[in-house]
Amino acid sequence: MNLLHSFRLPATPYSTSSEDDDEVTLAFGHVTLDGVPVAESPSSETLVDAAVMGRPSRPAEAGDLDRYVGRGVLGEGGMGEVRLYQDLRIGRQIAMKVMLPGRANDPSARARFLREAIIQGQLEHPSIVPVHEIGETASGDPYFTMKRIRGETLADIVLAFRRGDAEAAERYPERRLLAGFAQACLAVDFAHSRGVVHRDLKPSNVMLGDFGEVYVLDWGVARVLGSAEGGLLDSEIVPAVGTGVGTVLGTPGYIAPEQIRSSADVDGRADVYSLGAILFELLTHKALHRFDKPHVMLTETLSGTDPASRAKAINAKVDPELMSILVHATRVDPHERFQTARELHEAIQRYLDGHQQAERRRRMAAIHATAAREAQRKARDGGRDAVKWHRWAMREAGLALALDPQHQGALDVVMKLLVEPPKELPPDAQKALVRARAKVSRMGARSIAIARFSWALYVPLLIWMGIRSPGFAVLLFGFAFAAGFLQYWVASQPKTTPRARRMAAFLNLLSIAPMTFAFGPFWMTPVIVLASMPATILYLDAKGRRLAGLAAALAILGPAMLEWTGVLPRSYVFEEGQLRIIPQMMSFESPLAVHVTLVVLCLGAVFTSIRLVAGVRDHLEETEERLHRQAWQLQQLVPQPGDYEGSVTSSVLDFDDDFRTMPGVGVTASGVPVPPPKLK
């Protein structure tokens, strides 16, 4: 079909404007049916409870049977005038659509007028304006009366949004618009179930009332299926109207591709496409198809317009789940769309239900965040219950973040709690600290004990040097091994008292004192004491460290004092400016053995000290690294401002032409792919 000749142009010129303008008026002279305009402009026959148009209604004709009293004119379209009347019998206001004078003489136009009234009258649904009666005026002009409705069309609402009307934005939040749209989908689905396809759905044909009413208007170009085709209306009384060859019914920019090819054979899926175009305009305040000459818009419709690309081009933010619905509803191939208007309704309803639950979670999160802030304040004040309040603040903040991971108040509380720990160590933390210290103590104590057992390696060297007094040798090694066994036993117990640890360390250091019998009090004894001290004090408390110092002093000075007082023979003799060492246990028969033993003892003391301290130090470094790793993990629980370029669940995602997202981390509950967050 030649699109350039698929519709007839009106006598008036088209009104075009850039879609960047604040106000865009769509005034296509609209697609015609056998030369009679049927798709009027958005303001043509809107039954809005606006200020009555400036001129009075025509006097009631005799055919009105004196039942109706005129109150003004609500609107005028290409075929008829909509007047406001007072029904004197019932005492209500009604809307009366009267065919324009002169048009009633055209049988085709008269048939179309009556056809609209009969179709609308048979579609008994709360969202379809009911028809009360059909008749003729005294002059022979046909009319039909219907319920007088009040509200604003979606076209008026979108136009107000484009103008930046703050009051309109407050009156019509997105949730209300989506709920009204979903209700309109049900009305359209009802019409489809009765065998009626609207064929001219657009924002000006859907009205929202002030009290939750939703109306689908203008059924003038609807297609009615016969009973043989599955229609349920009484099609025998619906006037048959012919359609000229090559005529396209509907409004460019909203009609489906298959409706452009053949208006006579479309089914309900064509209305689904139109509903998708309306939904796009509600969400972005821009039309799905750019305003242009009708044949350009029809060509673009046939080739297909991707809603995601269009939204990106006009810099409009659309929730990914809604974008998925838009893409599904406006596929070029009707087999790939929602197959019924009810399916579209259910998709919108699932989205609304999910966001209703999300809103409820946000409200609950705000309650928990408030409780967390109050508990954090009480914890900061200190006192006997500060630890309990700190724990309660963490619990409440955690609940808030579980409900709403992006809740800023809860994030602030968690951050403050992380950087401002309790002044007093909580009991649980105190127990954990005691266990950690006990582990270090056991490790250090075992190392000291093993060091004492290692003295057995020196026995061959001492025998090589020569043992003068075996009794002193037994005392030296027996005392050392006994102290080592005691130290190891204390360290191996799951629970030991500080007193037991102190006593074991005291005896262990004191066991070094008999080394005086081998080399005197001021030679190897201080070296071995100093080698043992670092590892000993690392695992003792303050009192234990003082006892360790006392034991070290006694190990060195005790034998020396016994020699000075004559209780023990002197190990050091000064003769003619020379110092002679006279060990009581060793004979020093072999100079080589003495040199080797001294070297081994000195090096052994050095490396034993390194090994003892290194073991404790390695454990402390491991603990320190683990603490820093845990602290870093805790910090990651609190996202910092700017970590995410947008919310993964509610921001606009980057879509390509096939509505595939960039490599993601999963999908939403509605099946929309979710990309990973863009971290700085």
C-alpha positions as CSV (number, residue, x, y, z in Angstrom):
1,M,0.0,0.0,0.0
2,N,1.3,3.5,-0.9
3,L,1.5,5.2,2.5
4,L,1.5,8.6,0.8
5,H,-2.1,7.9,-0.2
6,S,-3.3,5.8,2.7
7,F,-5.1,8.8,4.3
8,R,-6.8,11.9,3.2
9,L,-5.4,15.3,4.2
10,P,-7.8,17.8,5.7
11,A,-8.3,21.3,4.5
12,T,-6.5,22.8,7.5
13,P,-2.7,22.6,7.6
14,Y,-0.9,20.3,10.1
15,S,0.5,21.8,13.2
16,T,4.1,20.7,13.8
17,S,6.6,21.7,16.4
18,S,9.9,20.5,17.8
19,E,9.5,17.9,20.5
20,D,11.9,20.0,22.7
21,D,9.2,22.7,22.9
22,D,7.4,23.0,26.2
23,E,4.0,22.5,24.4
24,V,3.3,20.3,21.4
25,T,-0.1,20.3,19.8
26,L,-0.9,17.3,17.6
27,A,-3.4,18.5,15.1
28,F,-3.3,16.0,12.3
29,G,-6.3,16.4,10.2
30,H,-7.0,13.2,10.9
31,V,-7.1,10.0,9.1
32,T,-10.5,9.8,7.3
33,L,-13.1,7.2,6.6
34,D,-14.7,7.6,3.2
35,G,-13.9,11.3,3.4
36,V,-15.5,11.9,6.9
37,P,-13.0,12.8,9.7
38,V,-13.4,10.3,12.5
39,A,-10.2,10.6,14.5
40,E,-10.7,14.0,16.0
41,S,-8.0,16.1,17.7
42,P,-7.3,15.5,21.3
43,S,-9.6,18.3,22.4
44,S,-12.4,17.6,20.1
45,E,-14.9,15.5,22.1
46,T,-13.4,15.4,25.6
47,L,-16.1,15.2,28.2
48,V,-14.1,17.1,30.7
49,D,-15.7,19.0,33.6
50,A,-13.9,22.2,32.6
51,A,-15.3,25.6,32.3
52,V,-18.2,25.4,29.9
53,M,-17.2,26.8,26.5
54,G,-18.1,30.4,26.2
55,R,-21.2,30.1,24.0
56,P,-24.6,28.9,25.2
57,S,-26.2,25.7,24.0
58,R,-28.7,25.7,21.3
59,P,-32.3,25.8,22.5
60,A,-33.8,22.4,23.1
61,E,-35.7,21.1,20.1
62,A,-39.2,19.9,20.3
63,G,-37.9,16.4,19.8
64,D,-36.3,16.6,23.2
65,L,-39.8,16.1,24.6
66,D,-39.1,18.9,27.1
67,R,-37.1,16.4,29.2
68,Y,-33.8,18.0,28.8
69,V,-32.8,21.6,29.6
70,G,-29.6,22.9,28.0
71,R,-26.7,24.0,30.2
72,G,-24.0,24.7,27.6
73,V,-21.6,23.0,25.2
74,L,-18.8,20.7,26.3
75,G,-17.1,20.2,23.0
76,E,-17.4,19.8,19.3
77,G,-15.8,17.3,16.9
78,G,-15.9,16.5,13.2
79,M,-19.2,14.7,13.3
80,G,-21.1,16.0,16.3
81,E,-21.4,18.4,19.2
82,V,-21.4,17.3,22.8
83,R,-23.8,19.4,24.9
84,L,-24.5,19.5,28.6
85,Y,-28.1,19.0,29.6
86,Q,-30.2,18.7,32.7
87,D,-32.4,15.6,32.8
88,L,-35.6,16.9,34.4
89,R,-37.0,13.5,35.0
90,I,-34.1,12.1,37.0
91,G,-32.5,15.4,38.1
92,R,-29.1,14.7,36.8
93,Q,-26.8,16.2,34.3
94,I,-26.1,14.2,31.2
95,A,-24.0,14.6,28.1
96,M,-25.8,14.6,24.7
97,K,-23.9,14.1,21.5
98,V,-25.9,15.6,18.6
99,M,-24.9,15.2,15.0
100,L,-23.9,18.5,13.4
101,P,-26.6,20.2,11.3
102,G,-26.2,19.2,7.7
103,R,-24.3,16.1,8.4
104,A,-27.4,14.0,9.1
105,N,-28.3,14.2,5.5
106,D,-25.3,12.0,4.6
107,P,-26.4,8.4,5.1
108,S,-22.9,7.2,5.6
109,A,-22.1,9.8,8.2
110,R,-25.4,9.1,9.9
111,A,-24.7,5.4,10.0
112,R,-21.3,6.0,11.6
113,F,-22.8,8.2,14.2
114,L,-25.4,5.7,15.2
115,R,-22.8,2.9,15.0
116,E,-20.7,4.6,17.7
117,A,-23.7,5.0,20.0
118,I,-24.8,1.4,19.6
119,I,-21.3,-0.1,20.1
120,Q,-20.7,2.1,23.2
121,G,-24.1,1.3,24.6
122,Q,-23.6,-2.5,24.3
123,L,-20.2,-2.3,26.1
124,E,-21.4,-2.3,29.6
125,H,-18.3,-1.8,31.7
126,P,-17.4,0.7,34.5
127,S,-14.7,2.3,32.3
128,I,-16.8,2.7,29.2
129,V,-19.2,5.6,29.3
130,P,-22.8,4.2,29.4
131,V,-25.3,5.3,26.7
132,H,-28.8,6.1,28.0
133,E,-30.8,6.6,24.9
134,I,-30.7,7.2,21.1
135,G,-33.1,9.6,19.3
136,E,-33.6,12.4,16.9
137,T,-34.2,16.1,17.5
138,A,-37.2,17.8,15.9
139,S,-35.0,18.9,13.0
140,G,-34.1,15.2,12.4
141,D,-30.5,15.3,13.7
142,P,-29.6,12.1,15.5
143,Y,-28.4,12.2,19.1
144,F,-27.6,9.9,21.9
145,T,-27.3,10.7,25.6
146,M,-24.8,9.3,28.0
147,K,-23.3,9.7,31.4
148,R,-21.7,13.0,32.1
149,I,-18.1,12.3,33.2
150,R,-15.5,14.5,34.8
151,G,-11.8,14.4,34.8
152,E,-8.8,14.9,32.6
153,T,-7.5,13.0,29.7
154,L,-4.0,11.5,29.6
155,A,-3.2,13.9,26.8
156,D,-4.1,16.9,29.1
157,I,-2.0,15.4,31.9
158,V,1.0,14.8,29.7
159,L,0.8,18.3,28.3
160,A,0.7,19.7,31.8
161,F,3.9,17.7,32.6
162,R,5.6,19.1,29.6
163,R,4.8,22.6,30.8
164,G,6.4,21.8,34.1
165,D,3.1,22.1,36.0
166,A,4.0,21.2,39.6
167,E,0.4,20.8,40.7
168,A,-0.2,18.3,38.0
169,A,2.9,16.3,39.0
170,E,1.6,16.3,42.6
171,R,-1.9,15.2,41.6
172,Y,-0.7,12.5,39.2
173,P,2.3,10.6,40.5
174,E,3.6,7.8,38.4
175,R,1.9,5.2,40.5
176,R,-1.6,6.8,40.0
177,L,-1.0,7.0,36.3
178,L,0.1,3.4,36.1
179,A,-2.9,2.2,38.1
180,G,-5.3,4.2,35.8
181,F,-3.5,2.8,32.8
182,A,-3.9,-0.8,34.1
183,Q,-7.6,-0.2,34.6
184,A,-7.9,1.1,31.1
185,C,-6.2,-2.1,29.9
186,L,-9.0,-4.1,31.6
187,A,-11.7,-2.1,29.9
188,V,-10.0,-2.7,26.5
189,D,-9.7,-6.4,27.3
190,F,-13.4,-6.4,28.1
191,A,-14.2,-4.9,24.7
192,H,-12.0,-7.5,23.1
193,S,-13.9,-10.3,24.9
194,R,-17.1,-8.9,23.3
195,G,-15.5,-8.9,19.9
196,V,-14.8,-5.1,19.7
197,V,-11.4,-3.7,18.7
198,H,-11.1,0.0,19.5
199,R,-8.5,0.9,16.7
200,D,-8.0,4.5,17.9
201,L,-6.5,4.3,21.4
202,K,-4.4,7.4,22.3
203,P,-3.9,9.6,25.3
204,S,-6.9,11.9,24.5
205,N,-9.2,8.9,24.5
206,V,-8.4,7.8,28.1
207,M,-9.7,9.9,31.0
208,L,-8.9,9.9,34.7
209,G,-11.6,11.1,37.1
210,D,-11.1,12.8,40.4
211,F,-12.4,9.8,42.4
212,G,-10.5,7.0,40.8
213,E,-12.7,6.7,37.7
214,V,-11.1,5.6,34.4
215,Y,-12.8,5.9,31.1
216,V,-11.9,4.7,27.6
217,L,-13.6,7.1,25.1
218,D,-14.4,7.4,21.4
219,W,-15.5,4.0,20.0
220,G,-16.4,5.6,16.6
221,V,-13.9,3.6,14.5
222,A,-14.1,0.4,16.5
223,R,-14.2,-2.9,14.6
224,V,-17.0,-5.2,15.6
225,L,-16.6,-8.9,14.9
226,G,-19.6,-10.8,13.8
227,S,-21.0,-13.8,15.7
228,A,-19.3,-16.1,13.2
229,E,-16.0,-14.5,14.1
230,G,-16.5,-14.8,17.9
231,G,-18.2,-11.4,18.6
232,L,-20.8,-11.3,21.3
233,L,-22.5,-8.0,20.5
234,D,-25.8,-7.8,18.8
235,S,-24.1,-7.0,15.5
236,E,-27.3,-7.1,13.6
237,I,-28.4,-3.7,14.8
238,V,-24.9,-2.2,14.4
239,P,-25.0,-0.3,11.1
240,A,-22.6,-1.5,8.4
241,V,-20.2,1.1,7.2
242,G,-17.9,0.7,4.3
243,T,-14.2,1.8,4.4
244,G,-12.6,3.2,1.3
245,V,-9.7,1.2,-0.2
246,G,-6.3,2.4,1.1
247,T,-7.9,4.2,4.1
248,V,-6.0,3.9,7.4
249,L,-8.2,4.2,10.5
250,G,-6.7,5.6,13.7
251,T,-4.1,8.2,14.7
252,P,-0.5,8.1,13.4
253,G,2.0,7.5,16.2
254,Y,-0.4,5.2,18.1
255,I,-1.8,2.7,15.6
256,A,-0.1,-0.6,15.2
257,P,1.9,-1.6,12.1
258,E,-0.6,-4.2,11.0
259,Q,-3.4,-1.6,11.3
260,I,-1.5,0.5,8.7
261,R,-1.4,-2.4,6.3
262,S,-5.1,-3.4,6.8
263,S,-7.5,-1.8,9.2
264,A,-10.2,-4.3,8.4
265,D,-8.4,-7.4,9.7
266,V,-6.8,-6.3,13.0
267,D,-7.4,-7.9,16.3
268,G,-6.9,-7.0,19.9
269,R,-3.2,-7.0,19.6
270,A,-3.4,-3.8,17.6
271,D,-4.9,-2.1,20.7
272,V,-2.1,-3.6,22.8
273,Y,0.4,-1.8,20.6
274,S,-1.5,1.5,21.0
275,L,-1.6,1.0,24.8
276,G,2.2,0.5,24.7
277,A,2.6,3.8,22.9
278,I,0.3,5.5,25.5
279,L,2.4,4.0,28.3
280,F,5.6,5.3,26.8
281,E,4.2,8.8,26.7
282,L,3.0,8.6,30.3
283,L,6.5,7.6,31.5
284,T,8.6,9.9,29.3
285,H,6.1,12.7,28.6
286,K,7.2,12.3,24.9
287,A,5.6,10.3,22.1
288,L,7.0,7.0,21.1
289,H,7.2,8.2,17.5
290,R,8.5,11.6,16.7
291,F,6.0,14.2,15.6
292,D,6.3,14.6,11.9
293,K,4.2,14.4,8.8
294,P,1.7,11.5,9.0
295,H,3.3,9.4,6.2
296,V,6.7,9.7,8.0
297,M,5.2,8.6,11.3
298,L,3.5,5.7,9.6
299,T,6.7,4.6,7.8
300,E,8.5,4.8,11.1
301,T,5.8,2.7,12.8
302,L,6.1,0.0,10.1
303,S,9.9,-0.1,10.4
304,G,9.7,-0.3,14.2
305,T,10.8,2.0,17.0
306,D,12.8,0.7,20.0
307,P,11.4,2.3,23.2
308,A,14.8,1.9,25.0
309,S,16.6,3.7,22.2
310,R,13.9,6.4,22.0
311,A,14.0,6.9,25.8
312,K,17.8,7.3,25.7
313,A,17.6,9.7,22.8
314,I,15.2,12.0,24.7
315,N,17.2,11.5,28.0
316,A,14.2,10.0,29.8
317,K,14.6,7.8,32.8
318,V,12.4,4.7,32.8
319,D,12.5,1.8,35.3
320,P,14.1,-1.3,33.7
321,E,11.0,-3.4,34.4
322,L,8.7,-0.9,32.8
323,M,11.0,-0.6,29.9
324,S,10.8,-4.4,29.5
325,I,7.0,-4.1,29.4
326,L,7.2,-1.3,26.9
327,V,9.4,-3.3,24.6
328,H,7.2,-6.3,24.8
329,A,4.0,-4.3,24.1
330,T,5.3,-2.5,21.0
331,R,6.9,-5.2,19.0
332,V,6.4,-4.9,15.3
333,D,5.3,-8.5,15.0
334,P,2.0,-8.9,16.8
335,H,2.9,-12.5,17.7
336,E,5.8,-11.2,19.8
337,R,3.6,-8.7,21.9
338,F,1.4,-9.3,24.8
339,Q,-1.3,-11.4,23.3
340,T,-4.1,-9.7,25.2
341,A,-4.7,-6.4,27.0
342,R,-5.2,-8.4,30.2
343,E,-1.6,-9.7,30.0
344,L,-0.4,-6.1,29.7
345,H,-2.6,-5.2,32.7
346,E,-1.1,-8.0,34.7
347,A,2.4,-7.0,33.9
348,I,1.7,-3.5,35.1
349,Q,0.0,-4.8,38.2
350,R,2.9,-7.0,39.1
351,Y,5.2,-4.0,38.8
352,L,2.9,-1.9,41.0
353,D,2.6,-4.7,43.6
354,G,6.3,-5.1,43.7
355,H,6.8,-1.3,44.2
356,Q,4.1,-1.3,46.8
357,Q,6.0,-3.9,48.8
358,A,9.2,-1.9,48.2
359,E,7.5,1.3,49.6
360,R,6.4,-0.7,52.6
361,R,9.9,-1.9,53.2
362,R,11.2,1.6,52.9
363,R,8.7,2.8,55.5
364,M,9.7,0.0,57.9
365,A,13.4,0.7,57.2
366,A,12.8,4.4,58.2
367,I,11.3,3.2,61.5
368,H,14.3,0.9,62.3
369,A,16.7,3.6,61.2
370,T,15.1,6.1,63.7
371,A,15.4,3.5,66.5
372,A,19.0,2.9,65.5
373,R,19.9,6.6,65.7
374,E,18.3,6.9,69.2
375,A,20.1,3.8,70.4
376,Q,23.4,5.0,69.0
377,R,22.9,8.3,70.8
378,K,22.4,6.5,74.1
379,A,25.4,4.3,73.5
380,R,27.5,7.4,72.8
381,D,26.4,8.9,76.2
382,G,28.0,5.9,77.9
383,G,26.9,4.5,81.2
384,R,26.1,1.0,82.5
385,D,24.0,0.0,79.5
386,A,26.1,1.6,76.8
387,V,27.2,-1.8,75.4
388,K,23.6,-2.9,75.3
389,W,22.5,0.2,73.4
390,H,25.4,-0.2,71.0
391,R,24.3,-3.7,70.2
392,W,20.7,-2.6,69.8
393,A,21.8,0.2,67.5
394,M,23.6,-2.3,65.3
395,R,20.6,-4.6,65.3
396,E,18.2,-1.9,64.3
397,A,20.5,-0.4,61.6
398,G,21.0,-3.9,60.2
399,L,17.3,-4.5,60.0
400,A,16.9,-1.1,58.2
401,L,19.5,-2.0,55.7
402,A,18.1,-5.4,55.2
403,L,14.8,-3.7,54.2
404,D,16.3,-0.9,52.2
405,P,20.1,-1.3,51.4
406,Q,20.3,2.3,50.3
407,H,18.7,3.9,53.3
408,Q,21.0,6.8,54.1
409,G,20.0,7.2,57.7
410,A,20.8,3.6,58.5
411,L,24.1,3.8,56.6
412,D,25.1,6.8,58.6
413,V,24.4,5.0,61.9
414,V,26.4,2.0,60.9
415,M,29.3,4.2,59.8
416,K,29.3,6.0,63.2
417,L,29.1,2.7,65.1
418,L,32.0,1.4,63.1
419,V,34.3,4.4,63.7
420,E,33.1,4.9,67.3
421,P,33.3,1.6,69.1
422,P,32.0,1.2,72.7
423,K,34.3,2.9,75.3
424,E,34.1,-0.3,77.4
425,L,34.9,-3.7,75.9
426,P,31.7,-5.7,75.6
427,P,31.6,-9.0,77.6
428,D,31.6,-11.1,74.4
429,A,34.6,-9.2,73.0
430,Q,36.3,-9.5,76.4
431,K,35.9,-13.3,76.3
432,A,37.2,-13.5,72.8
433,L,40.2,-11.4,73.7
434,V,40.9,-13.6,76.7
435,R,40.8,-16.6,74.4
436,A,43.1,-15.0,71.9
437,R,45.6,-14.0,74.6
438,A,45.5,-17.5,76.1
439,K,46.4,-18.9,72.7
440,V,49.4,-16.6,72.4
441,S,50.4,-17.6,76.0
442,R,50.2,-21.3,75.2
443,M,52.3,-20.9,72.1
444,G,55.0,-18.8,73.9
445,A,55.0,-21.1,76.9
446,R,55.4,-24.2,74.7
447,S,58.3,-22.5,72.9
448,I,60.1,-21.8,76.2
449,A,59.5,-25.4,77.3
450,I,60.9,-26.8,74.1
451,A,63.9,-24.5,74.4
452,R,64.6,-26.1,77.8
453,F,64.2,-29.6,76.3
454,S,66.8,-28.6,73.6
455,W,69.5,-28.5,76.3
456,A,69.7,-32.2,75.9
457,L,71.6,-31.5,72.6
458,Y,74.4,-29.9,74.6
459,V,75.1,-33.0,76.7
460,P,77.7,-34.5,74.2
461,L,79.6,-31.2,74.1
462,L,79.8,-31.0,77.9
463,I,81.0,-34.6,78.1
464,W,83.6,-33.7,75.4
465,M,84.8,-30.8,77.6
466,G,84.9,-33.1,80.6
467,I,82.6,-33.3,83.6
468,R,84.2,-32.8,87.0
469,S,81.0,-33.1,89.2
470,P,78.3,-35.3,87.8
471,G,76.0,-34.1,90.7
472,F,76.0,-30.6,89.4
473,A,75.3,-31.8,85.9
474,V,72.3,-33.8,87.1
475,L,71.1,-30.7,89.0
476,L,71.5,-28.5,85.9
477,F,69.7,-30.7,83.4
478,G,67.2,-32.1,85.9
479,F,66.1,-28.6,87.0
480,A,65.8,-27.4,83.4
481,F,63.9,-30.4,82.2
482,A,61.5,-30.3,85.2
483,A,60.8,-26.6,84.6
484,G,60.3,-27.3,80.9
485,F,57.8,-30.1,81.6
486,L,55.9,-27.9,84.1
487,Q,55.8,-25.0,81.5
488,Y,54.6,-27.4,78.8
489,W,51.9,-28.9,81.0
490,V,50.6,-25.5,82.0
491,A,50.5,-24.4,78.4
492,S,48.7,-27.5,77.3
493,Q,45.8,-27.0,79.6
494,P,42.6,-25.6,78.0
495,K,42.1,-23.3,81.0
496,T,44.9,-22.1,83.2
497,T,45.0,-19.3,85.7
498,P,47.3,-16.4,85.4
499,R,48.9,-17.5,88.7
500,A,49.9,-20.9,87.2
501,R,51.4,-19.2,84.1
502,R,53.4,-16.8,86.2
503,M,54.7,-19.6,88.5
504,A,55.7,-21.8,85.5
505,A,57.6,-18.9,83.9
506,F,59.3,-18.0,87.2
507,L,60.6,-21.5,87.7
508,N,61.6,-21.8,84.0
509,L,63.9,-18.7,84.3
510,L,65.1,-19.8,87.7
511,S,66.2,-23.2,86.2
512,I,68.9,-21.3,84.3
513,A,70.8,-20.6,87.5
514,P,72.7,-23.9,87.7
515,M,74.4,-22.9,84.5
516,T,76.7,-21.1,86.9
517,F,78.3,-24.4,87.9
518,A,79.5,-24.8,84.3
519,F,80.8,-21.4,83.4
520,G,80.4,-19.1,86.4
521,P,77.6,-16.6,87.2
522,F,78.7,-13.8,84.8
523,W,79.4,-15.6,81.6
524,M,76.9,-17.9,79.9
525,T,74.1,-17.6,82.5
526,P,73.2,-14.0,81.6
527,V,73.4,-14.8,77.9
528,I,70.8,-17.6,78.3
529,V,68.7,-15.6,80.6
530,L,68.5,-12.7,78.1
531,A,67.7,-15.1,75.3
532,S,64.8,-16.5,77.2
533,M,63.4,-13.1,78.5
534,P,61.7,-11.7,75.3
535,A,59.6,-14.7,74.6
536,T,58.7,-15.0,78.3
537,I,57.4,-11.5,78.8
538,L,55.4,-11.6,75.6
539,Y,52.8,-14.0,77.0
540,L,52.7,-12.8,80.6
541,D,50.6,-10.1,82.2
542,A,52.1,-7.2,84.1
543,K,52.5,-9.1,87.3
544,G,54.0,-12.0,85.5
545,R,56.5,-9.8,83.8
546,R,57.6,-8.5,87.2
547,L,58.0,-12.0,88.5
548,A,60.0,-12.9,85.3
549,G,62.4,-10.0,86.0
550,L,62.8,-11.2,89.6
551,A,63.5,-14.8,88.4
552,A,66.1,-13.5,85.9
553,A,67.8,-11.5,88.6
554,L,67.9,-14.4,90.9
555,A,69.2,-16.8,88.2
556,I,72.2,-14.5,87.8
557,L,72.8,-12.9,91.2
558,G,71.7,-15.8,93.4
559,P,74.7,-18.1,92.6
560,A,77.0,-15.1,92.7
561,M,75.9,-14.1,96.2
562,L,76.3,-17.7,97.3
563,E,79.9,-17.6,96.1
564,W,80.5,-14.2,97.6
565,T,79.3,-15.4,101.0
566,G,81.4,-18.6,100.9
567,V,78.5,-21.0,100.6
568,L,79.8,-22.1,97.2
569,P,83.4,-22.1,96.0
570,R,84.4,-19.2,93.9
571,S,84.2,-19.7,90.2
572,Y,86.4,-16.6,89.4
573,V,89.9,-16.1,90.8
574,F,92.0,-13.0,90.2
575,E,95.8,-13.7,90.2
576,E,98.3,-11.1,89.1
577,G,95.9,-9.2,87.0
578,Q,94.4,-12.2,85.3
579,L,91.0,-13.8,85.7
580,R,90.9,-17.6,86.2
581,I,87.7,-19.5,85.8
582,I,87.4,-22.5,88.0
583,P,84.1,-24.2,87.1
584,Q,82.7,-26.6,89.7
585,M,81.0,-28.9,87.2
586,M,83.4,-28.9,84.2
587,S,87.1,-29.8,83.9
588,F,87.9,-28.0,80.6
589,E,90.2,-30.9,79.6
590,S,90.1,-30.1,75.9
591,P,90.6,-26.5,74.8
592,L,89.1,-27.3,71.4
593,A,86.0,-28.7,73.1
594,V,85.6,-25.6,75.2
595,H,85.9,-23.3,72.2
596,V,83.4,-25.3,70.2
597,T,81.0,-25.5,73.2
598,L,81.1,-21.8,73.8
599,V,80.5,-21.0,70.2
600,V,77.6,-23.4,70.0
601,L,76.1,-22.1,73.2
602,C,76.4,-18.4,72.2
603,L,74.9,-19.1,68.7
604,G,72.3,-21.3,70.2
605,A,71.2,-18.6,72.6
606,V,71.0,-16.1,69.8
607,F,69.0,-18.2,67.4
608,T,66.8,-19.7,70.2
609,S,65.9,-16.1,71.2
610,I,65.1,-15.2,67.6
611,R,63.0,-18.4,67.1
612,L,61.1,-17.8,70.4
613,V,60.2,-14.2,69.6
614,A,59.6,-14.8,65.9
615,G,56.9,-17.4,66.7
616,V,55.0,-15.1,68.9
617,R,55.6,-12.2,66.4
618,D,54.2,-14.3,63.5
619,H,51.1,-15.0,65.4
620,L,50.6,-11.4,66.3
621,E,51.1,-10.3,62.7
622,E,48.6,-13.0,61.6
623,T,46.1,-11.7,64.1
624,E,46.7,-8.1,63.1
625,E,46.2,-8.9,59.4
626,R,43.0,-10.8,60.2
627,L,41.7,-7.8,62.2
628,H,42.4,-5.4,59.4
629,R,40.8,-7.7,56.8
630,Q,37.7,-7.9,59.0
631,A,37.6,-4.2,59.4
632,W,37.8,-3.7,55.6
633,Q,35.0,-6.2,55.1
634,L,32.9,-4.3,57.6
635,Q,33.6,-1.0,55.7
636,Q,32.3,-2.6,52.5
637,L,29.0,-3.2,54.2
638,V,28.4,0.5,54.2
639,P,28.4,1.9,50.7
640,Q,30.0,5.3,50.3
641,P,28.3,8.2,48.5
642,G,29.1,7.9,44.8
643,D,30.0,4.2,44.9
644,Y,27.2,3.5,42.6
645,E,26.3,5.7,39.6
646,G,22.7,4.7,40.2
647,S,20.5,2.3,42.0
648,V,20.6,-1.1,40.4
649,T,16.9,-1.8,41.0
650,S,15.4,1.6,40.1
651,S,17.8,3.5,37.8
652,V,18.0,3.5,34.1
653,L,20.2,0.8,32.7
654,D,22.1,1.0,29.4
655,F,20.2,-0.8,26.7
656,D,21.4,-1.6,23.2
657,D,19.1,-1.7,20.2
658,D,18.0,-5.3,21.0
659,F,17.2,-4.5,24.6
660,R,20.2,-6.5,25.9
661,T,22.0,-5.1,28.8
662,M,25.7,-5.0,29.3
663,P,27.1,-8.2,31.0
664,G,25.2,-8.5,34.2
665,V,25.0,-10.1,37.5
666,G,21.5,-11.5,37.3
667,V,17.9,-10.6,36.5
668,T,15.1,-8.9,38.4
669,A,11.9,-10.6,39.5
670,S,10.3,-9.6,36.2
671,G,13.2,-11.1,34.1
672,V,15.0,-7.8,33.4
673,P,18.8,-8.2,33.2
674,V,20.7,-6.3,35.9
675,P,24.2,-5.1,35.2
676,P,26.9,-4.9,37.9
677,P,27.2,-1.6,39.8
678,K,29.8,0.8,38.5
679,L,32.2,1.2,41.4
680,K,34.7,4.0,41.6
